[in-house]
């Protein structure tokens, strides 16, 4: 996404840990393997590294939507794991995403939420679900975060 590397560099430079949390039910559906998913994540890390950005963690849920697991967004299992493993404090942390499930996850995990209008852009958003902030993209989200610190 335009401005993503610049945004992530600013956040990392300000001391924020950068973590990706994602639902990947394609694993459970047999569309791809966890090994393939690992290669995708490695490629993402490499592209970001080319821009000078290092992710602190990538966490994913491989289960089907109706599996009832604690790791599928909007359940907070992925955030719980990241906070425990990486020593992340929830207070002062943000969940940035482009879907209603991301906003719900942030709320469930006790994080401030920012809905970005890129990607899915919240097109399926439930009007009853309100993020703390709305940003045009990741760079604007970074500016919101840095202004709220």
NUTI-108590 format. One record per residue: residue in one letter; z, x, y of N, C-alpha, C in turn. Coordinates in Angstrom, 1 decimal. Layout:
BEGIN
+---------+--------+--------+--------+--------+--------+--------+--------+--------+--------+
| residuo |    n.Z |    n.X |    n.Y |   ca.Z |   ca.X |   ca.Y |    c.Z |    c.X |    c.Y |
+---------+--------+--------+--------+--------+--------+--------+--------+--------+--------+
|       A |      Z |      X |      Y |      Z |      X |      Y |      Z |      X |      Y |
...
+---------+--------+--------+--------+--------+--------+--------+--------+--------+--------+
END
This chain:
BEGIN
+---------+--------+--------+--------+--------+--------+--------+--------+--------+--------+
| residuo |    n.Z |    n.X |    n.Y |   ca.Z |   ca.X |   ca.Y |    c.Z |    c.X |    c.Y |
+---------+--------+--------+--------+--------+--------+--------+--------+--------+--------+
|       X |    0.0 |    0.8 |   -1.2 |    0.0 |    0.0 |    0.0 |    0.0 |    0.9 |    1.2 |
|       X |   -0.7 |    0.5 |    2.3 |   -0.7 |    1.2 |    3.5 |    0.7 |    1.4 |    4.1 |
|       X |    1.1 |    2.6 |    4.4 |    2.4 |    2.9 |    5.0 |    3.5 |    3.1 |    4.0 |
|       X |    3.2 |    2.9 |    2.7 |    4.3 |    3.0 |    1.7 |    4.9 |    4.3 |    1.6 |
|       X |    4.1 |    5.4 |    1.5 |    4.6 |    6.7 |    1.4 |    5.4 |    7.1 |    2.7 |
|       X |    4.9 |    6.8 |    3.8 |    5.6 |    7.1 |    5.1 |    6.9 |    6.3 |    5.1 |
|       X |    6.9 |    5.1 |    4.7 |    8.2 |    4.3 |    4.7 |    9.2 |    4.9 |    3.8 |
|       X |    8.8 |    5.2 |    2.5 |    9.7 |    5.8 |    1.6 |   10.2 |    7.1 |    2.0 |
|       X |    9.4 |    8.0 |    2.6 |    9.8 |    9.3 |    3.1 |   10.9 |    9.1 |    4.2 |
|       X |   10.7 |    8.1 |    5.1 |   11.8 |    7.9 |    6.1 |   13.1 |    7.4 |    5.5 |
|       X |   13.0 |    6.5 |    4.5 |   14.2 |    6.0 |    3.9 |   14.9 |    7.2 |    3.1 |
|       X |   14.2 |    7.9 |    2.4 |   14.8 |    9.1 |    1.6 |   15.4 |   10.1 |    2.6 |
|       X |   14.7 |   10.3 |    3.7 |   15.2 |   11.3 |    4.7 |   16.5 |   10.8 |    5.4 |
|       X |   16.7 |    9.5 |    5.4 |   17.9 |    8.9 |    5.9 |   19.0 |    8.8 |    4.9 |
|       X |   18.8 |    9.3 |    3.7 |   19.8 |    9.3 |    2.6 |   19.8 |    8.2 |    1.7 |
|       X |   18.8 |    7.3 |    1.8 |   18.7 |    6.2 |    0.8 |   18.1 |    6.7 |   -0.5 |
|       X |   18.6 |    6.1 |   -1.6 |   18.1 |    6.4 |   -2.9 |   16.9 |    5.3 |   -3.1 |
|       X |   15.9 |    5.8 |   -3.7 |   14.7 |    4.9 |   -3.9 |   14.6 |    4.6 |   -5.4 |
|       X |   14.6 |    3.3 |   -5.7 |   14.6 |    2.8 |   -7.0 |   13.6 |    1.6 |   -7.2 |
|       X |   12.9 |    1.7 |   -8.2 |   11.9 |    0.6 |   -8.6 |   12.6 |   -0.2 |   -9.7 |
|       X |   12.6 |   -1.6 |   -9.5 |   13.0 |   -2.5 |  -10.6 |   11.8 |   -3.4 |  -10.8 |
|       X |   11.5 |   -3.6 |  -12.1 |   10.3 |   -4.4 |  -12.4 |   10.4 |   -5.2 |  -13.7 |
|       X |    9.9 |   -6.4 |  -13.7 |    9.7 |   -7.1 |  -14.9 |    8.4 |   -6.7 |  -15.6 |
|       X |    8.4 |   -6.4 |  -16.9 |    7.2 |   -6.0 |  -17.6 |    7.1 |   -6.7 |  -18.9 |
|       X |    7.0 |   -8.0 |  -18.9 |    6.9 |   -8.8 |  -20.1 |    5.7 |   -8.5 |  -21.0 |
|       X |    4.7 |   -7.8 |  -20.4 |    3.6 |   -7.4 |  -21.2 |    3.9 |   -6.6 |  -22.4 |
|       X |    5.1 |   -5.9 |  -22.3 |    5.6 |   -5.2 |  -23.5 |    5.9 |   -6.1 |  -24.6 |
|       X |    6.7 |   -7.2 |  -24.3 |    7.1 |   -8.1 |  -25.4 |    5.9 |   -9.0 |  -25.8 |
|       X |    4.9 |   -9.2 |  -25.0 |    3.8 |   -9.9 |  -25.3 |    2.8 |   -9.1 |  -26.1 |
|       X |    3.0 |   -7.8 |  -26.3 |    2.1 |   -7.0 |  -27.0 |    0.9 |   -6.6 |  -26.3 |
|       X |    0.9 |   -6.7 |  -24.9 |   -0.3 |   -6.4 |  -24.1 |   -0.4 |   -4.9 |  -23.9 |
|       X |    0.8 |   -4.2 |  -23.9 |    0.8 |   -2.8 |  -23.8 |    2.2 |   -2.3 |  -24.4 |
|       X |    2.3 |   -1.0 |  -24.7 |    3.5 |   -0.5 |  -25.3 |    4.4 |    0.1 |  -24.2 |
|       X |    5.6 |    0.4 |  -24.6 |    6.5 |    1.1 |  -23.7 |    6.0 |    2.5 |  -23.4 |
|       X |    5.3 |    3.1 |  -24.3 |    4.7 |    4.4 |  -24.0 |    3.6 |    4.3 |  -22.9 |
|       X |    2.8 |    3.3 |  -23.0 |    1.8 |    3.0 |  -22.0 |    2.5 |    2.8 |  -20.6 |
|       X |    3.5 |    2.0 |  -20.6 |    4.3 |    1.7 |  -19.4 |    4.9 |    3.0 |  -18.8 |
|       X |    5.4 |    3.8 |  -19.7 |    5.9 |    5.1 |  -19.2 |    4.8 |    5.9 |  -18.5 |
|       X |    3.6 |    5.9 |  -19.1 |    2.5 |    6.6 |  -18.4 |    2.2 |    6.0 |  -17.1 |
|       X |    2.2 |    4.7 |  -17.0 |    2.0 |    4.1 |  -15.7 |    3.0 |    4.5 |  -14.7 |
|       X |    4.3 |    4.5 |  -15.1 |    5.4 |    4.9 |  -14.2 |    5.2 |    6.4 |  -13.8 |
|       X |    4.8 |    7.2 |  -14.8 |    4.6 |    8.7 |  -14.5 |    3.5 |    8.8 |  -13.4 |
|       X |    2.4 |    8.0 |  -13.5 |    1.3 |    8.1 |  -12.6 |    1.8 |    7.6 |  -11.2 |
|       X |    2.6 |    6.6 |  -11.2 |    3.2 |    6.1 |   -9.9 |    4.0 |    7.2 |   -9.2 |
|       X |    4.9 |    7.8 |  -10.1 |    5.7 |    8.9 |   -9.6 |    4.9 |   10.1 |   -9.0 |
|       X |    3.8 |   10.4 |   -9.8 |    2.9 |   11.5 |   -9.4 |    2.2 |   11.2 |   -8.0 |
|       X |    1.7 |   10.0 |   -7.9 |    1.1 |    9.6 |   -6.6 |    2.0 |    9.7 |   -5.5 |
|       X |    3.3 |    9.2 |   -5.7 |    4.3 |    9.3 |   -4.6 |    4.7 |   10.7 |   -4.3 |
|       X |    4.8 |   11.5 |   -5.4 |    5.1 |   13.0 |   -5.2 |    4.1 |   13.7 |   -4.4 |
|       X |    2.8 |   13.3 |   -4.6 |    1.7 |   13.9 |   -3.9 |    1.9 |   13.7 |   -2.4 |
|       X |    2.6 |   12.6 |   -2.0 |    2.9 |   12.3 |   -0.6 |    4.3 |   12.8 |   -0.2 |
|       X |    5.0 |   13.5 |   -1.1 |    6.3 |   14.0 |   -0.7 |    7.5 |   13.1 |   -1.0 |
|       X |    7.3 |   12.1 |   -1.8 |    8.3 |   11.1 |   -2.1 |    8.7 |   11.2 |   -3.6 |
|       X |   10.1 |   11.2 |   -3.8 |   10.6 |   11.3 |   -5.2 |   11.4 |   10.0 |   -5.4 |
|       X |   11.1 |    9.3 |   -6.5 |   11.9 |    8.1 |   -6.8 |   13.1 |    8.6 |   -7.6 |
|       X |   14.3 |    7.9 |   -7.3 |   15.5 |    8.3 |   -7.9 |   15.6 |    7.6 |   -9.3 |
|       X |   14.9 |    6.5 |   -9.4 |   14.9 |    5.8 |  -10.7 |   13.9 |    4.7 |  -10.8 |
|       X |   13.5 |    4.4 |  -12.0 |   12.6 |    3.3 |  -12.3 |   13.2 |    2.5 |  -13.5 |
|       X |   13.5 |    1.3 |  -13.3 |   14.1 |    0.4 |  -14.3 |   13.2 |   -0.8 |  -14.5 |
|       X |   13.1 |   -1.1 |  -15.8 |   12.2 |   -2.3 |  -16.1 |   12.8 |   -3.1 |  -17.2 |
|       X |   12.4 |   -4.4 |  -17.2 |   12.8 |   -5.4 |  -18.2 |   11.5 |   -5.6 |  -19.1 |
|       X |   11.5 |   -5.3 |  -20.4 |   10.4 |   -5.5 |  -21.2 |   10.3 |   -6.9 |  -21.9 |
|       X |   11.3 |   -7.8 |  -21.6 |   11.5 |   -9.0 |  -22.3 |   10.6 |  -10.2 |  -21.8 |
|       X |   10.5 |  -11.2 |  -22.6 |    9.8 |  -12.4 |  -22.2 |   10.6 |  -13.2 |  -21.1 |
|       X |    9.9 |  -14.0 |  -20.3 |   10.7 |  -14.7 |  -19.3 |   11.8 |  -15.6 |  -19.8 |
|       X |   11.6 |  -16.2 |  -21.0 |   12.6 |  -17.1 |  -21.6 |   13.6 |  -16.4 |  -22.6 |
|       X |   13.6 |  -15.1 |  -22.5 |   14.5 |  -14.3 |  -23.5 |   16.0 |  -14.4 |  -23.2 |
|       X |   16.3 |  -14.8 |  -22.0 |   17.7 |  -14.9 |  -21.6 |   18.5 |  -13.6 |  -21.5 |
|       X |   17.7 |  -12.6 |  -21.3 |   18.4 |  -11.2 |  -21.1 |   19.0 |  -11.1 |  -19.7 |
|       X |   19.9 |  -10.1 |  -19.6 |   20.5 |   -9.9 |  -18.3 |   19.7 |   -8.9 |  -17.4 |
|       X |   18.6 |   -8.4 |  -17.9 |   17.8 |   -7.4 |  -17.1 |   16.6 |   -8.0 |  -16.5 |
|       X |   16.2 |   -9.2 |  -16.8 |   15.0 |   -9.7 |  -16.2 |   15.3 |  -10.3 |  -14.8 |
|       X |   14.6 |   -9.8 |  -13.8 |   14.7 |  -10.4 |  -12.5 |   14.5 |  -11.9 |  -12.6 |
|       X |   15.4 |  -12.7 |  -12.0 |   16.4 |  -12.4 |  -11.0 |   17.8 |  -12.1 |  -11.4 |
|       X |   18.0 |  -11.9 |  -12.7 |   19.3 |  -11.5 |  -13.2 |   19.5 |  -10.0 |  -12.7 |
|       X |   20.8 |   -9.7 |  -12.5 |   21.1 |   -8.4 |  -11.8 |   21.2 |   -7.2 |  -12.7 |
|       X |   20.9 |   -7.3 |  -14.0 |   21.1 |   -6.2 |  -14.9 |   20.5 |   -4.9 |  -14.5 |
|       X |   19.2 |   -4.9 |  -14.0 |   18.5 |   -3.7 |  -13.6 |   19.3 |   -3.0 |  -12.4 |
|       X |   19.7 |   -3.8 |  -11.5 |   20.4 |   -3.3 |  -10.3 |   21.8 |   -2.8 |  -10.8 |
|       X |   22.4 |   -3.5 |  -11.6 |   23.7 |   -3.1 |  -12.2 |   23.6 |   -1.7 |  -12.8 |
|       X |   22.5 |   -1.5 |  -13.6 |   22.3 |   -0.2 |  -14.3 |   22.0 |    0.9 |  -13.3 |
|       X |   21.2 |    0.6 |  -12.3 |   20.8 |    1.6 |  -11.3 |   22.1 |    2.0 |  -10.5 |
|       X |   22.9 |    1.1 |  -10.1 |   24.1 |    1.4 |   -9.3 |   25.0 |    2.2 |  -10.1 |
|       X |   25.2 |    1.9 |  -11.4 |   26.2 |    2.6 |  -12.2 |   25.6 |    4.0 |  -12.5 |
|       X |   24.4 |    4.1 |  -12.8 |   23.8 |    5.4 |  -13.2 |   23.6 |    6.4 |  -12.1 |
|       X |   23.3 |    5.8 |  -10.9 |   22.9 |    6.6 |   -9.8 |   24.0 |    6.7 |   -8.7 |
|       X |   25.1 |    6.0 |   -8.9 |   26.2 |    6.0 |   -7.9 |   25.8 |    5.3 |   -6.6 |
|       X |   25.1 |    4.2 |   -6.7 |   24.7 |    3.5 |   -5.5 |   25.7 |    2.5 |   -5.1 |
|       X |   26.1 |    2.5 |   -3.9 |   27.0 |    1.5 |   -3.3 |   26.1 |    0.2 |   -2.9 |
|       X |   26.6 |   -0.9 |   -3.3 |   25.8 |   -2.1 |   -3.0 |   25.9 |   -2.5 |   -1.5 |
|       X |   27.0 |   -2.2 |   -0.9 |   27.1 |   -2.5 |    0.5 |   26.2 |   -1.5 |    1.2 |
|       X |   25.4 |   -2.0 |    2.1 |   24.4 |   -1.1 |    2.8 |   23.1 |   -0.9 |    2.0 |
|       X |   23.0 |   -1.5 |    0.8 |   21.8 |   -1.4 |    0.1 |   20.9 |   -2.6 |    0.2 |
|       X |   19.6 |   -2.5 |    0.0 |   18.7 |   -3.5 |    0.2 |   17.8 |   -3.7 |   -1.0 |
|       X |   17.4 |   -4.9 |   -1.3 |   16.3 |   -5.2 |   -2.2 |   15.1 |   -5.6 |   -1.5 |
|       X |   14.0 |   -4.9 |   -1.6 |   12.8 |   -5.2 |   -0.9 |   11.8 |   -5.6 |   -2.0 |
|       X |   11.1 |   -6.8 |   -1.8 |   10.2 |   -7.2 |   -2.8 |    9.2 |   -8.3 |   -2.2 |
|       X |    8.2 |   -8.6 |   -3.0 |    7.2 |   -9.6 |   -2.5 |    7.2 |  -10.9 |   -3.3 |
|       X |    8.3 |  -11.2 |   -4.0 |    8.4 |  -12.4 |   -4.8 |    9.7 |  -13.1 |   -4.6 |
|       X |    9.8 |  -14.4 |   -4.8 |   11.1 |  -15.1 |   -4.8 |   12.1 |  -14.5 |   -5.8 |
|       X |   11.6 |  -14.0 |   -6.9 |   12.5 |  -13.4 |   -7.9 |   13.2 |  -12.2 |   -7.3 |
|       X |   12.5 |  -11.5 |   -6.5 |   13.1 |  -10.3 |   -5.8 |   14.2 |  -10.7 |   -4.9 |
|       X |   14.0 |  -11.7 |   -4.1 |   15.0 |  -12.2 |   -3.2 |   16.2 |  -12.7 |   -4.0 |
|       X |   16.0 |  -13.5 |   -5.0 |   17.1 |  -14.0 |   -5.8 |   17.8 |  -12.8 |   -6.5 |
|       X |   17.1 |  -11.8 |   -7.0 |   17.8 |  -10.7 |   -7.6 |   18.7 |  -10.0 |   -6.5 |
|       X |   18.2 |   -9.7 |   -5.3 |   19.0 |   -9.1 |   -4.3 |   20.2 |   -9.9 |   -4.0 |
|       X |   20.1 |  -11.2 |   -3.9 |   21.3 |  -12.1 |   -3.7 |   22.2 |  -12.0 |   -4.9 |
|       X |   21.7 |  -12.1 |   -6.1 |   22.6 |  -12.0 |   -7.3 |   23.3 |  -10.7 |   -7.4 |
|       X |   22.7 |   -9.6 |   -6.9 |   23.3 |   -8.3 |   -7.0 |   24.1 |   -7.9 |   -5.8 |
|       X |   24.2 |   -8.8 |   -4.8 |   25.0 |   -8.5 |   -3.6 |   24.4 |   -7.6 |   -2.6 |
|       X |   23.0 |   -7.6 |   -2.6 |   22.3 |   -6.8 |   -1.6 |   21.7 |   -7.6 |   -0.5 |
|       X |   21.4 |   -6.9 |    0.6 |   20.6 |   -7.6 |    1.6 |   19.2 |   -7.6 |    1.1 |
|       X |   18.4 |   -8.7 |    1.5 |   17.1 |   -8.8 |    0.9 |   16.0 |   -8.8 |    2.0 |
|       X |   14.9 |   -8.2 |    1.7 |   13.7 |   -8.2 |    2.6 |   12.5 |   -8.7 |    1.8 |
|       X |   11.9 |   -9.7 |    2.2 |   10.6 |  -10.2 |    1.6 |    9.5 |   -9.6 |    2.4 |
|       X |    8.6 |   -8.8 |    1.7 |    7.5 |   -8.3 |    2.3 |    6.3 |   -9.2 |    2.1 |
|       X |    5.4 |   -9.2 |    3.1 |    4.2 |  -10.1 |    3.0 |    3.0 |   -9.5 |    2.4 |
|       X |    3.2 |   -8.3 |    1.8 |    2.1 |   -7.7 |    1.1 |    2.2 |   -8.0 |   -0.4 |
|       X |    1.2 |   -7.6 |   -1.2 |    1.3 |   -7.9 |   -2.6 |    1.2 |   -9.4 |   -2.8 |
|       X |    2.2 |  -10.0 |   -3.5 |    2.3 |  -11.4 |   -3.7 |    2.7 |  -12.1 |   -2.4 |
|       X |    3.4 |  -11.3 |   -1.5 |    3.7 |  -11.7 |   -0.2 |    4.5 |  -13.0 |   -0.2 |
|       X |    5.3 |  -13.3 |   -1.2 |    6.1 |  -14.5 |   -1.2 |    5.3 |  -15.8 |   -1.2 |
|       X |    4.1 |  -15.7 |   -1.7 |    3.2 |  -16.9 |   -1.6 |    3.8 |  -18.1 |   -2.4 |
|       X |    4.5 |  -17.7 |   -3.5 |    5.1 |  -18.8 |   -4.3 |    6.5 |  -19.1 |   -3.9 |
|       X |    6.9 |  -18.6 |   -2.8 |    8.3 |  -18.7 |   -2.4 |    8.8 |  -20.1 |   -2.3 |
|       X |   10.0 |  -20.2 |   -2.8 |   10.8 |  -21.5 |   -2.8 |   11.4 |  -21.6 |   -1.4 |
|       X |   11.2 |  -22.7 |   -0.7 |   11.7 |  -22.8 |    0.7 |   13.2 |  -22.8 |    0.7 |
|       X |   13.9 |  -23.1 |   -0.4 |   15.3 |  -23.1 |   -0.5 |   15.9 |  -21.7 |   -0.6 |
|       X |   15.0 |  -20.7 |   -1.0 |   15.4 |  -19.3 |   -1.1 |   15.0 |  -18.6 |    0.2 |
|       X |   16.0 |  -18.1 |    0.9 |   15.8 |  -17.4 |    2.1 |   16.2 |  -15.9 |    2.1 |
|       X |   15.2 |  -15.0 |    2.3 |   15.6 |  -13.6 |    2.4 |   16.4 |  -13.4 |    3.7 |
|       X |   17.1 |  -12.3 |    3.7 |   17.8 |  -11.9 |    5.0 |   16.8 |  -11.5 |    6.1 |
|       X |   15.7 |  -10.9 |    5.6 |   14.6 |  -10.5 |    6.6 |   13.3 |  -10.7 |    5.9 |
|       X |   12.2 |  -10.8 |    6.8 |   10.9 |  -10.9 |    6.3 |   10.1 |   -9.8 |    7.1 |
|       X |    9.3 |   -9.0 |    6.4 |    8.6 |   -7.9 |    7.0 |    7.1 |   -8.0 |    6.6 |
|       X |    6.3 |   -7.5 |    7.5 |    4.8 |   -7.5 |    7.2 |    4.4 |   -6.6 |    6.0 |
|       X |    5.2 |   -5.6 |    5.8 |    4.9 |   -4.6 |    4.7 |    6.1 |   -3.7 |    4.6 |
|       X |    5.9 |   -2.7 |    3.7 |    7.0 |   -1.8 |    3.4 |    7.5 |   -0.9 |    4.6 |
|       X |    6.5 |   -0.5 |    5.4 |    6.9 |    0.3 |    6.6 |    7.8 |   -0.5 |    7.5 |
|       X |    7.4 |   -1.8 |    7.8 |    8.3 |   -2.6 |    8.6 |    9.6 |   -2.8 |    8.0 |
|       X |    9.6 |   -3.0 |    6.6 |   10.9 |   -3.1 |    5.9 |   11.8 |   -1.9 |    6.1 |
|       X |   11.2 |   -0.7 |    6.0 |   11.9 |    0.5 |    6.3 |   12.5 |    0.5 |    7.7 |
|       X |   11.8 |    0.1 |    8.6 |   12.3 |    0.1 |   10.0 |   13.5 |   -0.9 |   10.1 |
|       X |   13.4 |   -2.0 |    9.4 |   14.5 |   -3.0 |    9.4 |   15.8 |   -2.3 |    8.8 |
|       X |   15.6 |   -1.7 |    7.7 |   16.7 |   -1.0 |    7.0 |   17.3 |    0.1 |    7.9 |
|       X |   16.5 |    0.9 |    8.4 |   17.0 |    2.0 |    9.3 |   17.7 |    1.5 |   10.5 |
|       X |   17.3 |    0.3 |   11.0 |   17.9 |   -0.3 |   12.2 |   19.2 |   -0.9 |   11.8 |
|       X |   19.4 |   -1.3 |   10.6 |   20.6 |   -2.0 |   10.1 |   21.7 |   -1.1 |    9.6 |
|       X |   21.4 |    0.2 |    9.4 |   22.3 |    1.1 |    8.8 |   23.5 |    1.3 |    9.6 |
+---------+--------+--------+--------+--------+--------+--------+--------+--------+--------+
END
